[in-house]
């Protein structure tokens, strides 16, 4: 078989990214939408670490910062979910329509 | 130490990651999605190990799989998802969404196929025994400002999450 080059890792990261985008665009459950966003962030991380093998450790440092930001964003997003669920008793994205005109 | 069976491990771990990604977006039960995502994160940590990034792999396992996903599971337990499981899982625009995402995927694949020879074939193998020390030197050297901003961001996120989830402010 062909040796594993960087492009192999990029294709895997692209597949994860597309799966995350499909999850964000099609699911109605807010928790699963948030988990699809985590999939997208993981795809970006894989891209960064794959490129850092060629061009120095900057990619890995960036990946660590992305993981930190993902943690902060997940915490705040889940806090918003809890606050919304307390008011409306639903986790359906279609029912988040208080600002609709 | 010489890498062994690189091809097999790459395809095996990539298949696990992509399969768990598919399971995340298609499962009806949110706990099943969370468990599939944990599995995918662990497989991705294996991919990081293959890319000579042991520190990022460790951070992924401890922080992502052991912190963020546990937070997700706690919130799934707090939020009552019984009724959401019986409803329709995919929204009305699912076909347009899938087509748009596949168009984006086709664009990415075209870019990789055309530009595949732009990447140098021989990759300098970084020393993995001093990976953590070198990342530490970079974090406290070049990226000191970003490091401090990241800690400030985490503080703001903690305060924000507590305020959002409180019953009475």
Interface residues (C-beta under 8 A of the other chain):
Chain A: X1 X3 X4 X5 X6 X7 X8 X9 X10 X11 X12 X14 X15 X16 X17 X18 X19 X20 X21 X22 X23 X25 X26 X27 X28 X29 X31 X32 X34 X35 X36 X38 X39 X42 X45 X46 X49 X50 X52 X53 X54 X57 X58 X60 X61 X63 X64 X65 X67 X68 X69 X70 X71 X72 X73 X74 X75 X76 X78 X79 X80 X81 X82 X83 X85 X86 X89 X90 X91 X92 X93 X94
Chain B: X6 X7 X10 X14 X17 X18 X21 X22 X24 X25 X27 X30 X33 X34 X37 X40 X41 X44 X47 X48 X51 X52 X53 X55 X56 X59 X60 X63 X64 X67 X68 X71 X72 X75 X76 X78 X79 X80 X81 X83 X84 X87 X88 X89 X90 X91 X93 X94 X97 X98 X100 X101 X102 X104 X105 X108 X109 X112 X116 X119 X120 X121 X123 X124 X126 X131 X134 X135 X138 X139 X142 X143 X146 X150 X153 X154 X156 X157 X158 X160 X161 X162 X163 X164 X165 X167
